[in-house]
């Protein structure tokens, strides 16, 4: 059971570091959220400490516009 608790702590610290990296990149201050910024924010948080090793994940997506 001890290994499970350690694993949870490691994952939480990993995600917290990723959230800090996303905040430093200004992803939380964007007034308009679209799939590209939301995707990049989520992937940056998941990448965690890898952001500080040069990983810069970006997501681009194109949502089709409704027909006129």
SULNORDA-V526612 format. One record per residue. N is the residue number from 1. RES is the residue in one letter. PSI is psi in whole degrees, -180 to 180 (NA if undefined). NEAR is the number of other C-alpha atoms within 10 Angstrom. D_LAST is the distance of its C-alpha to the last C-alpha in whole Angstrom. Layout:
BEGIN
n=N res=RES psi=PSI near=NEAR d_last=D_LAST
n=N res=RES psi=PSI near=NEAR d_last=D_LAST
END
This chain:
BEGIN
n=1 res=X psi=-28 near=5 d_last=59
n=2 res=X psi=-38 near=6 d_last=59
n=3 res=X psi=-35 near=8 d_last=57
n=4 res=X psi=-41 near=9 d_last=54
n=5 res=X psi=-40 near=10 d_last=54
n=6 res=X psi=-40 near=11 d_last=55
n=7 res=X psi=-42 near=11 d_last=52
n=8 res=X psi=-42 near=11 d_last=50
n=9 res=X psi=-42 near=12 d_last=51
n=10 res=X psi=-44 near=12 d_last=50
n=11 res=X psi=-42 near=14 d_last=46
n=12 res=X psi=-43 near=13 d_last=46
n=13 res=X psi=-41 near=14 d_last=48
n=14 res=X psi=-49 near=17 d_last=45
n=15 res=X psi=-35 near=18 d_last=42
n=16 res=X psi=-43 near=16 d_last=44
n=17 res=X psi=-40 near=21 d_last=44
n=18 res=X psi=-39 near=24 d_last=41
n=19 res=X psi=-37 near=22 d_last=39
n=20 res=X psi=-43 near=16 d_last=42
n=21 res=X psi=-41 near=22 d_last=40
n=22 res=X psi=-39 near=22 d_last=37
n=23 res=X psi=-39 near=15 d_last=38
n=24 res=X psi=-29 near=10 d_last=40
n=25 res=X psi=-4 near=12 d_last=36
n=26 res=X psi=21 near=11 d_last=35
n=27 res=X psi=-24 near=18 d_last=32
n=28 res=X psi=-10 near=14 d_last=33
n=29 res=X psi=2 near=9 d_last=32
n=30 res=X psi=125 near=10 d_last=29
n=31 res=X psi=-30 near=7 d_last=27
n=32 res=X psi=119 near=7 d_last=23
n=33 res=X psi=122 near=12 d_last=23
n=34 res=X psi=176 near=13 d_last=21
n=35 res=X psi=-32 near=13 d_last=22
n=36 res=X psi=-46 near=15 d_last=24
n=37 res=X psi=-39 near=18 d_last=26
n=38 res=X psi=-44 near=18 d_last=27
n=39 res=X psi=-44 near=17 d_last=28
n=40 res=X psi=-38 near=18 d_last=30
n=41 res=X psi=-47 near=24 d_last=32
n=42 res=X psi=-44 near=18 d_last=32
n=43 res=X psi=-36 near=17 d_last=34
n=44 res=X psi=-42 near=28 d_last=36
n=45 res=X psi=-42 near=23 d_last=37
n=46 res=X psi=-34 near=20 d_last=38
n=47 res=X psi=-24 near=21 d_last=40
n=48 res=X psi=-129 near=23 d_last=42
n=49 res=X psi=-17 near=20 d_last=45
n=50 res=X psi=-23 near=17 d_last=44
n=51 res=X psi=-34 near=18 d_last=42
n=52 res=X psi=-3 near=12 d_last=45
n=53 res=X psi=9 near=8 d_last=46
n=54 res=X psi=-4 near=8 d_last=43
n=55 res=X psi=129 near=12 d_last=40
n=56 res=X psi=78 near=13 d_last=37
n=57 res=X psi=135 near=16 d_last=34
n=58 res=X psi=142 near=14 d_last=31
n=59 res=X psi=132 near=14 d_last=28
n=60 res=X psi=136 near=11 d_last=24
n=61 res=X psi=154 near=10 d_last=21
n=62 res=X psi=117 near=8 d_last=18
n=63 res=X psi=127 near=8 d_last=15
n=64 res=X psi=140 near=6 d_last=12
n=65 res=X psi=147 near=6 d_last=9
n=66 res=X psi=150 near=5 d_last=6
n=67 res=X psi=147 near=4 d_last=4
n=68 res=X psi=NA near=3 d_last=0
END
